[in-house]
Amino acid sequence: MNTLLEKENYELIGDNHQMTSAETPLRPDAFDKSDAEKMSTIEKHFHAIMEEMGMDMTDDSLQGTPHRVAKMFIQEIFSGLNPANKPKISVFDNSYNYDKMLVEANISFNSTCEHHFLPIVGKAHIGYVSSGKVIGLSKLNRIVDYYSRRPQVQERLIMQIFNELKTVLETDNVIVVMEATHLCVSSRGIKDESSYTSTIQYGGIFNEKENRNDFFNLINQPK
């Protein structure tokens, strides 16, 4: 049994949205079981949770909910946990020698707060300057989507996207901005429906304020 002090500490970590590592915390045996085995186990546990809350699990509307939740967890909203689902990212030589900033703005993402398992919904903006490699535009969206589909905190999410782009593009000239609404803030606790969280990560030429300002001007242009 958890002590009262431990429970208070858990609450504090959740309310402060703390993270312990830039890597998603996973056990070494995280993928020993098949997706089907995991869904079967989750379905049983979620059925028990619903029963514990007093739900009538013989009701036609509720009978399939544990299965739907298990499938959603493994195959949809947490599919980014499994490296097998990582998108295949191809890069190409910058044969046309484009040497200015490329920006992909307003990339929609949906993630999940690892402290309360409530949605994080927002937009990502990415910029980079090629050092010889370029990436297909849709692949930027896929990278954001992959790392979003796991229990997250926003600070880790942006670091994972940033580091992936640096590795794939073989350059430090990358900047990522993320803006998101956290339902663990808007629907519980303080219940502030108007606030949102912004994070930024950058390197290379974007360490210079002038280049960051150019990026901000591009993502803030009227549509």
C-alpha positions in Angstrom: 0.0 0.0 0.0 1.2 3.5 -0.8 1.7 5.8 2.2 -0.1 9.1 2.5 3.3 10.9 2.0 3.9 8.9 -1.2 0.4 9.8 -2.5 1.0 13.4 -1.7 4.3 13.3 -3.6 2.6 11.6 -6.6 0.0 14.5 -6.6 2.9 17.1 -6.5 4.7 15.5 -9.4 1.5 15.4 -11.5 0.4 19.0 -10.6 3.9 20.3 -11.5 4.0 18.2 -14.7 7.5 16.9 -13.8 9.4 14.5 -16.0 12.3 12.3 -15.0 14.0 11.8 -18.4 14.2 13.0 -22.0 13.5 9.4 -23.0 10.0 7.9 -22.5 10.2 5.6 -19.4 9.9 2.0 -20.7 10.7 -1.3 -19.1 13.2 -3.6 -21.0 10.4 -6.1 -21.6 7.9 -3.5 -22.9 7.4 -5.3 -26.2 7.8 -9.0 -25.2 4.0 -9.3 -25.4 2.1 -9.1 -28.7 -0.4 -6.3 -29.2 -3.2 -8.8 -29.0 -2.0 -10.0 -25.6 -1.7 -6.5 -24.3 -5.2 -5.6 -25.5 -6.6 -8.7 -23.8 -5.1 -7.7 -20.5 -6.1 -4.1 -20.7 -9.6 -5.1 -21.6 -10.0 -7.2 -18.5 -8.5 -4.5 -16.2 -10.6 -1.7 -17.7 -13.7 -3.8 -17.4 -12.9 -4.1 -13.6 -12.3 -0.4 -13.4 -15.7 0.4 -14.9 -17.4 -2.1 -12.6 -15.6 -0.6 -9.6 -17.1 2.8 -10.5 -20.5 1.2 -10.4 -21.2 1.0 -14.2 -23.7 -1.7 -15.3 -21.5 -3.7 -17.6 -24.5 -5.7 -18.9 -25.7 -2.6 -20.7 -25.5 -2.8 -24.4 -23.8 0.6 -24.7 -21.0 -0.4 -22.2 -20.3 -4.0 -22.9 -17.8 -3.2 -25.7 -16.2 -0.3 -24.0 -13.3 -2.2 -22.4 -12.4 -3.7 -25.8 -12.6 -0.4 -27.6 -10.4 1.3 -24.9 -7.8 -1.5 -25.1 -7.7 -1.3 -28.9 -7.5 2.5 -28.8 -4.6 2.5 -26.3 -2.4 0.0 -28.2 -3.3 0.6 -31.8 -4.1 4.3 -31.8 -3.3 6.9 -29.1 -0.2 5.1 -27.7 1.0 3.4 -30.8 4.1 5.7 -30.7 5.5 3.7 -27.8 6.3 0.8 -30.1 9.5 1.4 -32.2 8.0 -0.9 -34.9 5.5 1.9 -35.6 8.2 4.5 -36.2 7.7 6.1 -39.6 10.3 5.3 -42.2 12.0 8.7 -42.9 13.8 9.2 -46.2 16.0 12.2 -46.8 17.3 13.4 -50.1 20.3 15.4 -51.2 19.7 19.1 -51.5 20.4 19.0 -55.2 18.8 22.4 -55.8 21.1 24.0 -53.2 18.3 25.7 -51.3 20.2 27.3 -48.5 17.5 29.3 -46.7 15.0 28.4 -44.0 12.2 25.9 -44.6 9.2 26.1 -42.3 6.3 23.7 -41.8 3.8 25.5 -39.6 0.5 24.6 -37.8 1.1 20.8 -37.6 -1.8 19.5 -35.6 -1.0 16.9 -32.9 -2.8 15.0 -30.2 -0.9 13.6 -27.3 -1.7 12.4 -23.7 -0.5 13.7 -20.4 1.4 10.9 -18.7 0.3 12.2 -15.2 -3.5 12.0 -15.7 -3.9 10.3 -19.1 -5.9 13.3 -20.4 -5.5 14.8 -23.9 -2.9 17.3 -24.9 -4.0 19.1 -28.1 -2.0 21.6 -30.0 0.1 22.8 -33.0 3.7 22.3 -33.8 5.9 24.6 -36.0 9.2 23.3 -37.4 12.0 25.1 -39.2 15.4 24.0 -40.5 18.2 25.0 -42.8 19.7 22.2 -44.8 23.3 21.2 -44.4 23.0 19.0 -47.5 19.9 16.9 -46.7 16.2 17.6 -47.1 13.1 15.7 -45.9 9.7 15.3 -47.4 7.2 17.7 -45.9 4.8 15.1 -44.9 7.5 13.3 -43.0 7.7 16.3 -40.6 4.1 15.7 -39.7 4.7 12.0 -39.3 7.6 12.6 -36.9 5.4 14.9 -34.7 2.6 12.4 -34.8 4.8 9.4 -33.8 6.3 11.0 -30.7 2.9 12.5 -29.8 1.3 9.0 -29.7 2.6 8.0 -26.3 2.1 9.2 -22.7 4.0 12.5 -22.6 5.0 15.8 -21.0 5.3 18.6 -23.5 8.9 19.3 -22.6 10.0 15.7 -23.5 7.8 15.7 -26.6 9.5 18.7 -28.1 13.0 17.4 -27.2 12.3 14.0 -28.9 11.0 15.7 -32.1 14.0 18.1 -32.1 16.6 15.4 -31.6 15.0 13.2 -34.2 15.1 16.0 -36.8 18.7 16.8 -36.0 19.7 13.1 -36.4 17.7 12.6 -39.6 18.8 15.9 -41.2 22.4 15.7 -39.9 22.3 19.3 -38.8 21.9 21.4 -35.7 20.0 24.0 -37.7 16.6 23.0 -36.4 13.9 24.9 -34.4 10.7 23.5 -33.0 7.9 25.4 -31.3 4.8 23.7 -29.7 1.7 25.3 -28.4 -0.9 23.1 -26.6 -3.9 23.0 -24.4 -3.7 20.4 -21.6 -7.0 19.0 -20.4 -5.4 18.1 -17.1 -5.3 21.9 -16.6 -8.6 22.8 -18.2 -10.9 20.0 -17.1 -9.5 19.2 -13.6 -7.5 20.9 -10.8 -7.5 24.6 -11.5 -9.9 24.2 -14.5 -8.4 27.0 -16.5 -9.9 26.7 -20.0 -8.1 29.7 -21.5 -4.5 29.0 -20.9 -2.1 27.0 -23.1 1.5 25.9 -22.9 4.3 26.9 -25.3 7.7 25.2 -25.6 10.6 25.9 -27.9 13.8 24.0 -28.7 16.5 25.1 -31.2 20.1 24.9 -32.1 22.7 25.8 -34.8 21.9 29.1 -36.6 18.8 29.5 -34.5 20.9 30.3 -31.5 21.1 33.7 -33.2 18.1 35.9 -32.3 17.8 37.3 -35.9 17.2 33.8 -37.3 14.7 32.9 -34.6 12.8 36.2 -35.4 12.7 35.2 -39.1 11.2 31.9 -38.1 8.6 33.6 -35.8 7.7 36.0 -38.6 7.0 33.2 -40.9 4.8 31.1 -38.6 2.9 34.2 -37.5 2.0 35.4 -41.0 -1.7 35.9 -41.7 -3.2 32.8 -43.4 
